[in-house]
């Protein structure tokens, strides 16, 4: 079988570790093209990375029948529009997280993916790594008893205050960038990957005001009313969505009520100094599970105790999370396991053939929307 020919929309830095380097270890794929708004930039990027074809704009790449699939590492606000364009062009899609700017957009993409029969996958790469699968096995396998509480922390170092991840108009913010990982991980460990309700019971944001050198004070405190998107809900009270609208969040903390009476909490932040962090801790009736660096699980460390005795102390190494993700994407395309396999936009990921399908992403975006509401901040447009 010939390799899957993948084109890249944009010359983002993440394309190198997330696709170009992993492709060297995955014979089932080849990086066949790079598109940019400026063809000179595309050609320079292609020359630097050994990509054979450069395109003058994203539409030109999508129109090429020699491209089978696209990777979309564009700014957050462009994820949904260009995923829809790629689906319309008949391309399979691996789209960077967060999947869209909001749950409504994510549902539109999921519906288009379901109708197309194409593989449309959110790049929650950590889920495909063996150490994360081991984490899930320890938490959900029953040896430690029922899960009681899950907490996750993400901290991303962003030194430049003008970084686009602080730009509200580009759907930026700490919740969008790192919080999406935390929410997805809580969903995974709580068994909330299908249609179970997830309630945001409170949230607190630290808004970033461009040009002011920092935040304008914390926003939000408790819950906000109204269900957001396709499946989340918010408890206790009504927040004014526009109270501190138009600003990105440089930090967000939230409480969640997860299925089965499990409580959840996450804290996601941008910082100009310090260290990257992506940790998760799970309290079960009979033990504890802790993983450092679940996002980049190939650098991760996993521990578990049962009734005070260590039952797991494991580290990863070896192939990156991105390699495992790319293998899963290529395998799904080869198997014909697209989102059009009879699943609706609210169906489980397993029905869609890939774990981080378009349908799966809708629920995460719904929780993100509800967290912004609970914190008194506007949703991303």
C-alpha positions as CSV (number, residue, x, y, z in Angstrom):
1,X,0.0,0.0,0.0
2,X,1.4,3.4,-0.9
3,X,2.1,5.8,2.0
4,X,-0.5,8.3,3.1
5,X,0.5,11.7,1.6
6,X,0.0,14.4,4.2
7,X,0.1,18.2,3.5
8,X,0.7,20.8,6.1
9,X,-1.4,24.0,6.3
10,X,1.0,26.7,7.6
11,X,4.6,26.8,8.8
12,X,4.0,26.6,12.5
13,X,6.9,25.5,14.7
14,X,4.8,22.7,16.2
15,X,4.7,21.0,12.7
16,X,8.3,19.8,13.2
17,X,7.9,17.7,16.4
18,X,4.3,16.9,15.8
19,X,4.5,15.6,12.2
20,X,7.7,16.0,10.3
21,X,10.0,14.3,12.7
22,X,7.5,11.5,13.6
23,X,6.9,10.8,9.9
24,X,10.5,9.6,9.7
25,X,9.5,6.7,12.0
26,X,6.2,5.9,10.4
27,X,6.7,4.4,7.0
28,X,2.9,4.4,6.4
29,X,3.0,8.2,5.9
30,X,5.0,10.8,4.0
31,X,4.9,14.6,4.3
32,X,4.2,15.5,0.7
33,X,3.4,19.2,0.8
34,X,3.6,22.5,2.7
35,X,1.3,25.5,2.1
36,X,1.6,29.1,3.4
37,X,0.0,32.4,2.6
38,X,3.3,33.4,1.1
39,X,4.8,30.8,-1.3
40,X,8.3,32.0,-0.6
41,X,7.8,31.0,3.0
42,X,6.4,27.7,2.0
43,X,9.3,27.0,-0.3
44,X,11.9,27.9,2.4
45,X,10.1,25.7,5.0
46,X,9.9,22.8,2.5
47,X,13.6,23.2,1.6
48,X,14.6,23.2,5.2
49,X,12.6,20.0,6.0
50,X,12.8,18.1,2.8
51,X,9.2,18.5,1.8
52,X,8.9,18.1,-2.0
53,X,6.0,20.4,-2.8
54,X,5.2,24.0,-1.8
55,X,1.9,25.7,-2.4
56,X,0.8,29.3,-2.7
57,X,-2.0,29.3,-0.2
58,X,-4.0,26.6,1.6
59,X,-6.7,26.3,-1.0
60,X,-4.0,25.3,-3.6
61,X,-2.8,22.5,-1.4
62,X,-6.4,21.3,-0.7
63,X,-7.1,21.2,-4.5
64,X,-4.2,18.9,-5.2
65,X,-5.3,15.3,-5.8
66,X,-1.8,14.1,-4.8
67,X,-2.5,15.1,-1.2
68,X,-4.6,12.5,0.8
69,X,-4.7,14.2,4.2
70,X,-3.8,17.5,5.9
71,X,-2.3,18.5,9.2
72,X,-3.7,21.8,10.6
73,X,-1.4,23.6,13.1
74,X,-2.9,27.0,12.4
75,X,-3.9,29.5,15.2
76,X,-6.9,28.2,17.2
77,X,-9.5,30.4,15.5
78,X,-8.6,28.9,12.1
79,X,-8.9,25.2,13.1
80,X,-12.7,24.8,12.4
81,X,-12.8,26.8,9.2
82,X,-9.9,25.0,7.6
83,X,-11.0,21.6,8.8
84,X,-14.3,22.2,7.2
85,X,-12.5,23.3,4.0
86,X,-10.3,20.2,4.0
87,X,-13.4,17.9,4.5
88,X,-15.1,19.6,1.6
89,X,-12.0,18.9,-0.5
90,X,-12.1,15.2,0.4
91,X,-9.0,15.2,2.7
92,X,-8.6,13.3,5.9
93,X,-7.6,15.7,8.8
94,X,-5.3,15.7,11.8
95,X,-6.2,19.0,13.5
96,X,-4.3,20.5,16.3
97,X,-6.0,21.1,19.6
98,X,-8.2,22.8,20.6
99,X,-10.4,21.5,17.9
100,X,-12.3,24.7,17.4
101,X,-13.0,28.1,19.0
102,X,-16.2,26.9,20.7
103,X,-18.5,23.9,20.9
104,X,-20.9,25.2,18.3
105,X,-18.1,25.2,15.7
106,X,-16.8,21.8,16.9
107,X,-20.3,20.3,16.4
108,X,-20.5,21.8,12.9
109,X,-17.2,20.1,12.0
110,X,-18.2,16.8,13.7
111,X,-21.4,16.8,11.6
112,X,-19.4,17.4,8.4
113,X,-16.9,14.7,9.3
114,X,-19.7,12.2,10.1
115,X,-21.3,12.8,6.7
116,X,-18.0,12.6,4.8
117,X,-16.7,9.2,5.9
118,X,-13.3,10.8,6.3
119,X,-11.0,10.4,9.3
120,X,-11.1,13.7,11.2
121,X,-9.0,13.6,14.4
122,X,-8.0,16.0,17.1
123,X,-4.3,16.0,17.9
124,X,-4.6,14.9,21.5
125,X,-1.4,13.0,21.0
126,X,-0.8,12.1,24.6
127,X,-3.7,9.6,24.6
128,X,-1.9,7.3,22.2
129,X,1.2,6.7,24.2
130,X,1.6,3.4,26.1
131,X,2.4,5.1,29.5
132,X,-0.9,7.0,29.3
133,X,-2.7,3.8,28.4
134,X,-1.1,2.3,31.5
135,X,-2.3,5.3,33.5
136,X,-5.9,4.7,32.4
137,X,-5.5,1.0,33.1
138,X,-4.4,1.7,36.7
139,X,-7.2,4.2,37.3
140,X,-10.1,2.4,35.6
141,X,-9.1,-1.2,35.9
142,X,-10.7,-1.7,39.4
143,X,-7.7,-2.7,41.4
144,X,-7.7,0.6,43.4
145,X,-11.5,0.7,43.8
146,X,-13.8,3.4,42.6
147,X,-12.3,6.8,41.5
148,X,-13.2,9.6,43.9
149,X,-11.3,12.7,42.8
150,X,-9.1,13.7,39.8
151,X,-7.0,16.8,39.6
152,X,-4.8,18.1,36.7
153,X,-2.3,21.0,36.3
154,X,-0.8,22.4,33.2
155,X,1.7,25.3,33.0
156,X,3.1,26.5,29.7
157,X,6.1,28.8,29.5
158,X,5.3,31.8,27.1
159,X,8.0,34.5,27.5
160,X,6.6,36.8,24.8
161,X,3.6,38.9,26.0
162,X,2.7,39.4,22.3
163,X,2.5,35.6,21.6
164,X,-0.6,34.8,19.6
165,X,-1.7,32.4,22.4
166,X,-2.6,35.6,24.4
167,X,-4.7,36.9,21.5
168,X,-8.5,36.6,22.2
169,X,-9.3,37.2,18.5
170,X,-7.3,34.1,17.6
171,X,-9.1,32.1,20.3
172,X,-6.2,32.3,22.6
173,X,-6.0,31.7,26.4
174,X,-4.6,29.2,28.9
175,X,-7.8,27.3,29.0
176,X,-7.8,26.8,25.2
177,X,-4.1,25.9,25.0
178,X,-3.4,23.8,28.1
179,X,-6.7,23.5,29.7
180,X,-8.1,21.5,26.8
181,X,-5.5,18.8,27.7
182,X,-6.5,18.8,31.4
183,X,-10.2,18.5,30.6
184,X,-9.6,15.7,28.1
185,X,-7.5,13.8,30.6
186,X,-10.1,14.2,33.4
187,X,-12.7,12.9,30.9
188,X,-10.5,9.9,30.0
189,X,-9.8,8.9,33.6
190,X,-13.4,9.5,34.8
191,X,-14.8,7.4,32.0
192,X,-16.6,10.4,30.5
193,X,-15.7,9.8,26.9
194,X,-19.3,9.1,25.8
195,X,-22.5,11.0,26.6
196,X,-22.2,11.3,30.4
197,X,-22.9,14.8,31.7
198,X,-20.0,17.0,32.9
199,X,-20.9,19.9,35.1
200,X,-18.7,23.0,35.7
201,X,-19.5,23.9,39.3
202,X,-17.2,26.9,39.6
203,X,-14.3,28.6,37.8
204,X,-11.8,31.4,38.4
205,X,-9.9,33.2,35.7
206,X,-6.9,35.5,35.6
207,X,-7.6,37.7,32.5
208,X,-4.8,38.9,30.4
209,X,-5.1,42.5,29.2
210,X,-2.9,43.2,26.2
211,X,-0.7,46.3,26.7
212,X,-1.4,46.4,30.4
213,X,1.5,44.1,31.3
214,X,-0.7,41.7,33.1
215,X,-4.1,40.7,34.3
216,X,-6.9,42.9,35.4
217,X,-7.8,40.8,38.4
218,X,-9.6,37.5,38.8
219,X,-12.9,37.0,37.2
220,X,-15.7,34.7,38.2
221,X,-16.1,32.7,41.3
222,X,-18.9,30.3,41.2
223,X,-21.0,28.5,38.6
224,X,-22.8,30.0,35.7
225,X,-26.2,29.0,34.3
226,X,-27.2,27.4,31.0
227,X,-25.9,24.4,29.2
228,X,-23.2,25.2,26.7
229,X,-22.6,23.4,23.5
230,X,-23.3,19.8,23.0
231,X,-23.4,18.2,26.4
232,X,-21.8,20.2,29.2
233,X,-23.8,22.0,31.8
234,X,-23.2,24.7,34.4
235,X,-24.6,24.8,37.9
236,X,-25.8,27.5,40.3
237,X,-26.3,31.0,39.1
238,X,-26.0,33.0,35.9
239,X,-22.8,34.7,34.8
240,X,-22.6,37.6,32.4
241,X,-20.7,36.2,29.4
242,X,-19.5,39.6,28.4
243,X,-18.4,40.8,31.9
244,X,-14.8,40.7,31.0
245,X,-15.2,39.8,27.3
246,X,-12.7,40.2,24.6
247,X,-9.7,39.2,26.8
248,X,-7.7,36.0,26.9
249,X,-7.1,34.2,30.2
250,X,-3.5,33.7,31.4
251,X,-4.8,31.3,34.1
252,X,-7.9,29.3,34.7
253,X,-9.0,27.0,37.5
254,X,-12.3,25.1,37.6
255,X,-14.2,22.5,39.6
256,X,-16.1,19.8,37.7
257,X,-18.7,17.2,38.7
258,X,-17.9,14.1,36.7
259,X,-19.9,10.9,36.1
260,X,-20.4,8.5,39.0
261,X,-20.1,11.1,41.7
262,X,-16.4,11.8,40.8
263,X,-15.2,15.3,41.6
264,X,-12.6,17.0,39.3
265,X,-10.4,20.1,39.4
266,X,-7.9,21.6,37.0
267,X,-5.6,24.6,36.9
268,X,-4.1,25.7,33.6
269,X,-1.7,28.7,33.3
270,X,0.7,30.6,31.1
271,X,3.8,31.9,32.8
272,X,6.8,33.9,31.5
273,X,9.2,32.0,33.9
274,X,9.3,28.7,35.7
275,X,8.9,25.2,34.3
276,X,6.6,23.3,32.0
277,X,4.1,21.2,34.0
278,X,1.5,18.7,32.9
279,X,0.6,16.5,36.0
280,X,-2.4,14.5,37.0
281,X,-3.4,13.0,40.4
282,X,-6.2,10.5,41.0
283,X,-7.6,9.5,44.4
284,X,-9.3,6.2,44.4
285,X,-11.0,4.4,47.4
286,X,-8.0,2.1,47.9
287,X,-5.1,4.0,46.5
288,X,-3.5,6.9,44.6
289,X,-2.2,7.4,41.1
290,X,0.1,10.2,40.0
291,X,1.6,11.0,36.6
292,X,4.1,13.8,35.9
293,X,4.1,15.1,32.3
294,X,1.1,13.2,30.9
295,X,1.1,15.5,27.8
296,X,4.7,14.6,26.7
297,X,4.3,11.1,28.1
298,X,7.6,10.0,26.5
299,X,9.2,12.1,29.3
300,X,6.6,11.0,31.8
301,X,6.8,9.3,35.2
302,X,3.9,7.3,36.6
303,X,3.4,6.1,40.2
304,X,0.6,4.2,41.9
305,X,0.0,3.1,45.5
306,X,-2.5,0.7,47.0
307,X,-3.2,0.9,50.7
308,X,0.2,2.6,51.2
309,X,2.2,0.1,49.1
310,X,3.8,1.1,45.8
311,X,2.4,-1.0,43.0
312,X,3.7,0.9,40.0
313,X,6.7,3.2,39.4
314,X,7.2,3.5,35.7
315,X,8.9,5.8,33.3
316,X,8.6,6.0,29.5
317,X,11.3,7.1,27.1
318,X,11.5,5.8,23.5
319,X,9.1,7.0,20.8
320,X,7.3,10.3,21.3
321,X,3.6,10.8,21.8
322,X,3.5,12.3,18.3
323,X,4.8,9.1,16.7
324,X,2.1,7.0,18.4
325,X,-0.5,9.5,17.3
326,X,0.7,9.5,13.7
327,X,0.6,5.7,13.6
328,X,-3.0,5.7,14.9
329,X,-4.0,8.3,12.3
330,X,-2.5,6.4,9.4
331,X,-4.0,3.1,10.7
332,X,-7.5,4.7,10.9
333,X,-7.2,6.0,7.3
334,X,-5.9,2.6,6.1
335,X,-8.8,0.8,7.8
336,X,-11.4,3.2,6.5
337,X,-12.4,4.1,10.0
338,X,-13.7,7.6,9.3
339,X,-16.2,9.6,11.2
340,X,-18.9,8.6,8.8
341,X,-19.1,5.1,10.2
342,X,-22.7,5.6,11.3
343,X,-22.0,7.7,14.4
344,X,-23.7,11.0,15.2
345,X,-21.8,14.0,16.3
346,X,-22.5,13.1,20.0
347,X,-21.5,9.4,19.7
348,X,-18.5,7.8,21.4
349,X,-15.1,8.1,19.9
350,X,-14.8,4.3,19.6
351,X,-17.7,4.4,17.2
352,X,-15.8,6.8,15.0
353,X,-12.8,4.6,14.7
354,X,-10.3,7.0,16.4
355,X,-10.1,7.8,20.1
356,X,-9.8,11.6,19.6
357,X,-12.4,11.9,16.9
358,X,-14.3,15.0,15.9
359,X,-17.3,13.8,17.8
360,X,-15.1,13.3,20.9
361,X,-13.8,16.9,20.6
362,X,-17.3,18.4,20.8
363,X,-17.7,17.4,24.5
364,X,-14.3,18.9,25.4
365,X,-15.1,22.2,23.7
366,X,-18.5,22.2,25.5
367,X,-16.7,22.0,28.9
368,X,-14.3,24.8,27.8
369,X,-17.3,27.0,26.9
370,X,-19.0,26.3,30.2
371,X,-15.8,27.1,32.1
372,X,-15.5,30.5,30.4
373,X,-19.2,31.1,31.3
374,X,-18.6,30.1,34.9
375,X,-15.6,32.5,35.1
376,X,-17.5,35.4,33.6
377,X,-15.5,35.5,30.4
378,X,-16.8,35.5,26.8
379,X,-16.6,32.4,24.7
380,X,-14.2,32.5,21.8
381,X,-15.9,33.4,18.5
